[in-house]
Amino acid sequence: MKLIILAGGSGTRLWPVSRKNTPKQTNAILGEKTLLEKTYDRLRRGFEPADIYIATNQAQAELIQQMIPELPADHYIVEPCRRDTAAAIGLAMSRVYSEDPNAVFVDIYSDHYIKDEADYLNKLRLAEKVLQQSPECGVLIGIKPTYPETGYGYIKMGEEWADIEKTKIFQIDAFKEKPDLETAQQYFEQWEYLWNIGCFMFRVDRLYELYRQHLPEMAAHLDVITAAWGKPNQAEVIVAEFEKIEPISMDYGIIEKASNLLVIPADFGWADVGHWRTVKEVLASEPKDNVLKGNVVEVNSEGNLVYSYTDKLITLVGVKDMVVIDMPDTLLICPQEKAQDVKQLVDKLKNLGEEQYL
């Protein structure tokens, strides 16, 4: 199995720690190691470096290569420009296909938190076994919701497909977009609905067929790139062809159009570390606990996340459920319930021309 760590995102909702040149996956947000290092270490517990690749973009490639020196240089798949997730995954698919068209291919996001790593690795191996037996299928891993989340897409399970190693595997009936709160509550109360975490597994030749079927123009550019891997003109061809690709997400471009899709329900403790509220939820034992990093003193305050990257003393009195991020050049203060809106703040700074803070 070939595992592709997707590490090209910008992570604007984790501003001001996550920035253009130091995006969230390159920061130690959940402990001493960066999110990327944690993802790589997790996979190394079950797989060899020869089976792991990292997909990123030109702006971040050098920094990311320094973080994972164990990985061979040719296992970094570098996008010359941003063209959304279908192109990013397609470029990685092309690389793997050029070496082994029959390999099982899985994409792994570099900013996900996994609590039970042994169960997570077992689910990946189970999906690999399914695809070795049924290469015409695609397999997704879905998470049993723990609350009515409006920020995730959902998978609706259909009929049971098989029971393997005491794990039920289901056909996918439908994909549901991010719901409003009332709909999310309905999904939460029904067993058929899972969070879609974007973990897609295919045999790589089957995945390539789906690109040719649903994204034929992109597939034509990828065909040229596939023929160039390992050739003297590889870099030039990738730049020339990748820039011609029209951006589209993997979900819209491939997954929601594909047939023969299966889902493995999982409950290994997962979170998308996409904004500061999630960071607080992952690190706090109880909702009322404070998560404090740096020189922070509080009185009668609860449920706060305070990260200080300066020597400044930060003090809280009677503060509840807030996010405070203190950087040498910026200070973010917002209620946790508004953590998703940090992206709007970043967009406003961009519109104001405050590029030095981005």
C-alpha positions, -999 to +999 in steps of 0.1 A: +000+000+000+012+035-009+003+062+015+002+099+003+004+125+031-013+157+018+007+186+032+001+215+010-027+233+028-026+268+042-046+265+074-059+300+076-083+293+105-053+286+127-039+321+120-017+338+134+004+307+140-004+292+106+009+315+078+018+313+042+054+303+048+048+283+080+013+266+075-004+247+103+011+213+094+046+227+100+037+239+135+037+222+169+001+229+177-008+197+196+024+192+215+062+192+209+060+178+174+045+194+143+012+180+129+031+167+099+057+149+121+029+134+141+012+121+110+044+106+096+053+090+129+018+075+131+021+059+097+057+047+104+043+025+132+027+004+105+045+011+072+080+016+058+094+048+044+094+032+010+056+032+010+051+068+022+050+099+001+044+135+009+025+158-015+031+195-010+036+226-030+067+245-042+065+272-015+065+247+014+086+219+000+120+228+014+107+234+049+088+201+049+117+181+035+138+194+065+111+180+089+111+145+076+147+138+066+142+100+067+120+101+036+138+096+003+140+128-018+120+113-047+091+106-023+083+143-022+057+151-048+058+188-053+030+207-070+044+237-090+011+257-083-022+253-065-049+235-084-071+221-056-073+186-042-082+165-073-051+178-091-029+173-060-041+137-055-039+131-092-003+141-094+005+117-065-016+090-083+004+096-114+037+091-095+026+058-079+010+045-111+043+050-130+059+025-106+031+001-098-004+003-115-017-024-091-007-007-059-033+003-033-034+041-029-046+061+001-045+098+008-038+110+044-043+146+055-014+159+075-035+179+100-057+152+114-056+140+150-060+103+158-064+091+194-063+053+189-035+049+164-035+011+165-072+009+155-065+035+128-037+014+113-059-017+115-086+000+095-061+010+068-050-026+065-085-038+064-093-015+035-062-027+017-074-063+021-108-053+007-092-037-024-069-066-030-100-089-032-122-064-050-100-040-070-131-025-088-142-008-055-131+023-037-130+023+001-136+053+024-132+055+062-160+073+080-162+084+116-191+078+138-202+113+149-198+122+185-219+154+183-240+172+156-211+189+136-220+214+109-185+219+096-181+184+081-195+165+052-214+133+059-215+098+043-249+080+044-244+042+046-265+019+025-267-019+026-241-040+044-215-052+019-195-076+041-184-084+076-146-089+077-126-094+109-157-085+130-160-052+111-191-044+091-184-027+057-212-009+040-221+004+005-222+042+003-258+054-004-251+091-006-228+120+003-242+149+022-228+184+022-221+203+054-255+206+071-273+232+091-275+225+129-310+210+127-300+186+099-267+177+117-288+168+148-309+144+126-277+128+112-263+125+147-294+106+159-294+081+129-269+053+127-265+055+089-245+088+089-207+091+093-184+121+091-165+121+058-128+126+068-115+126+032-096+093+034-101+076+001-085+043-009-084+027-044-062+005-064-043+031-084-053+018-118-089+020-108-085+055-095-068+065-128-099+051-147-121+073-126-100+104-136-103+094-173-141+089-169-150+120-148-121+144-154-109+136-189-091+169-195-072+166-162-064+129-170-049+139-204-024+163-186-017+136-160-010+111-188+018+133-201+032+136-166+030+099-160+051+092-190+077+117-178+084+104-143+121+094-140+130+111-173+155+140-176+126+164-185+104+153-156+104+187-138+097+207-169+068+185-180+052+186-145+053+224-145+040+227-181+011+202-177+001+209-141-004+246-148-030+238-175-052+219-151-085+235-141-090+234-103-116+212-087-119+194-054-115+156-052-150+153-037-168+171-065-145+159-093-143+122-085-157+108-053-193+119-055-195+106-091-178+072-086-196+039-083-188+008-063-178+028-032-177+013+002-172+027+037-157+013+069-172+029+100-146+038+126-145+051+161-108+056+167-110+092+181-106+116+152-105+154+147-097+177+119-074+202+134-089+230+114-094+258+139-086+268+174-117+254+190-107+219+178-073+224+193-089+232+226-113+202+224-084+178+216-061+190+244-086+196+272-097+166+294-129+185+303-147+213+285-142+236+315-104+230+315-080+258+304-053+249+279-024+273+285+009+276+267+035+302+277+036+327+306-001+327+315-018+333+349-056+330+353-082+337+380-117+324+379-114+316+342-124+284+325-126+267+291-100+290+275-072+283+250-043+306+255-011+302+234+017+327+240+048+327+217+063+357+235+078+364+269+049+386+278+028+378+309-008+371+299-034+373+326-071+364+326-098+373+351-133+359+348-128+349+312-146+319+297-144+299+265-121+323+247-091+318+223-061+340+228-031+336+205-002+360+213+026+362+186+055+387+185+037+407+158+000+399+163-026+391+189-058+371+182-088+372+206-120+355+198-148+334+214-143+297+206-177+295+190-164+320+164-132+301+156-143+292+121-145+330+113-107+335+117-106+327+080-127+358+073-102+378+094-074+365+072-093+374+041-099+409+054-062+414+062-054+403+026-079+428+012-064+455+034-030+448+019-015+436+053+006+409+036+033+411+063+009+394+087-001+366+064 
